[in-house]
Amino acid sequence: MLGIKNYNPKFYTDKNEFMKKHSDTLKSLIDSNLREVWTVHETSDGEFWADCPVILVIGEKQLEFCSFKDNEIGVTWGEIDLKVKLDWYGNQELNLEWRKNAIENISSFIGSRIEEIEVIEMAQETFDSKDNLLQSNLLLNGLGFYMRESYFSIFNALDETRFSFLRENNLMYTKV
């Protein structure tokens, strides 16, 4: 999937289903250090390729986060071999590569001990033509990490992965 050999993420929309599958492994990351963050970039211009997974190496575990689809996230553990060349669906014009710690502001987190992990949800509201609220759903959105009074999150920005270094007031946070 996504031009990555042997990568088969399961995508989640429901926090409870996600927590049932991943909470124990996420809890095991607490008190471990964030060692590396790997992201995919286009080699010609260095642009971050946000459609691809992002890999967090925490302690001895490799967490792979993907938000390839709108309103869902995928998390896998150790499925991606960083040494294998990326092949974006056979597109010969793209030259993609993994880069270590290449996201702006992430270097200050490298080596830091993870103190807390959160699952992030966002509200999706539907209104009628008169702006009356018809429906409100919570959508699984990402993961947040506390380290030394600092914070960063990795989340689904519609159909690609983004980072934030602040907690947003309009999101819901559940401690793992």
C-alpha positions in Angstrom: 0.0 0.0 0.0 1.1 3.6 -0.8 4.1 2.2 -2.6 5.5 0.6 0.5 6.3 -3.1 0.3 4.5 -5.3 3.0 2.6 -2.3 4.5 -1.0 -3.2 5.2 -2.5 -0.8 7.8 -5.9 -1.2 9.3 -7.6 2.1 9.5 -9.7 3.2 12.5 -12.5 5.7 12.9 -13.7 4.6 16.3 -11.6 5.4 19.4 -12.8 2.4 21.4 -11.9 -0.1 18.6 -8.5 1.7 18.2 -7.8 1.6 22.0 -8.8 -2.1 22.3 -6.1 -2.9 19.7 -3.4 -0.4 20.5 -3.6 0.9 24.1 -1.3 -1.7 25.7 1.4 -1.1 23.1 1.0 2.7 23.4 1.2 2.4 27.2 4.4 0.5 26.9 6.0 3.5 25.2 5.6 5.7 28.3 9.0 6.4 29.9 10.7 5.5 26.6 12.6 8.1 24.6 11.6 9.4 21.2 14.7 8.4 19.2 13.7 9.3 15.6 11.0 10.6 13.4 11.0 9.4 9.8 9.0 11.2 7.1 8.8 10.8 3.3 10.1 13.7 1.1 10.3 14.4 -2.6 14.0 14.5 -3.4 13.8 17.3 -6.1 12.4 19.9 -3.8 12.5 18.4 -0.3 8.8 18.7 0.2 7.2 16.6 3.0 5.0 14.0 1.3 2.2 14.0 3.9 0.2 11.2 2.2 2.8 8.7 3.3 3.1 7.2 6.8 5.2 8.9 9.5 7.4 6.6 11.6 8.2 7.4 15.3 11.0 5.3 16.7 10.3 5.2 20.5 12.5 3.1 22.6 12.8 -0.1 20.7 9.4 0.1 19.0 8.6 1.6 15.5 5.2 3.2 15.5 3.9 3.9 11.9 1.1 6.5 11.7 -0.9 7.0 8.5 -3.8 9.2 7.6 -4.2 8.4 3.9 -8.0 8.6 4.1 -10.3 11.3 5.4 -11.6 10.8 9.0 -9.5 7.8 10.0 -6.1 6.9 11.1 -3.9 3.8 10.7 -1.3 2.6 13.2 1.1 -0.3 12.6 4.1 -1.5 14.5 7.4 -2.4 12.7 5.9 -3.2 9.2 7.9 -0.6 7.2 11.5 -1.3 6.3 13.1 2.1 5.9 15.8 0.6 3.6 13.4 -0.4 0.9 13.0 2.2 -1.9 9.5 3.8 -2.1 7.5 3.3 -5.3 4.4 5.6 -5.3 2.1 3.3 -7.4 4.8 3.0 -10.2 5.0 6.8 -10.8 8.4 7.2 -12.4 8.4 11.0 -12.1 8.3 10.9 -8.3 11.5 10.3 -6.4 10.6 9.8 -2.8 12.9 9.0 0.1 12.7 8.6 3.9 14.3 11.4 5.9 15.2 11.3 9.6 14.1 14.1 11.9 13.4 16.4 8.9 10.2 18.0 10.2 10.6 21.6 11.4 10.7 21.9 15.2 10.9 18.1 15.8 14.6 18.0 16.7 13.9 19.6 20.1 11.9 16.4 21.0 14.5 13.9 19.9 15.9 12.0 22.9 13.1 13.2 25.2 11.2 10.8 27.5 7.5 10.3 26.8 5.6 11.0 29.9 2.0 10.7 28.6 0.2 9.7 25.4 -3.3 10.8 24.3 -5.7 9.7 21.7 -7.2 12.7 19.9 -10.7 13.1 18.6 -12.4 15.9 16.8 -16.1 16.8 16.5 -17.7 16.6 13.1 -21.0 18.5 13.0 -23.6 18.5 10.3 -26.0 21.4 9.9 -29.2 21.9 7.8 -29.8 24.8 5.5 -30.9 27.0 8.4 -27.8 26.3 10.4 -29.5 23.9 12.9 -27.3 21.2 14.2 -28.4 17.9 12.8 -25.7 15.6 14.0 -22.4 15.6 15.9 -19.9 12.8 15.8 -16.5 12.3 17.3 -13.9 11.2 14.8 -10.6 9.6 15.7 -7.9 12.2 14.7 -4.5 11.4 16.0 -2.0 10.9 18.9 -0.5 13.4 21.3 2.8 13.0 23.2 3.9 14.9 26.4 7.6 15.2 26.9 9.3 17.5 29.5 6.6 20.1 29.6 6.5 20.0 25.8 3.8 18.6 23.5 3.5 17.4 20.0 0.8 15.6 18.1 0.5 13.7 14.9 -2.9 13.9 13.3 -5.1 13.5 10.3 -5.5 16.8 8.4 -8.4 15.6 6.2 -6.4 13.0 4.2 -2.8 13.6 5.1 -0.6 13.6 8.2 0.4 16.8 10.0 2.1 17.8 13.2 1.2 20.3 15.9 3.1 21.5 18.9 0.1 22.8 20.9 -3.1 21.2 22.2 -6.1 22.6 20.5 -9.2 23.6 22.6 -11.6 22.3 20.0 -10.4 18.7 20.2 -11.1 15.9 22.7 -8.1 14.2 24.4 -8.2 10.8 26.1 -5.1 9.7 28.1 -3.9 6.2 27.2 
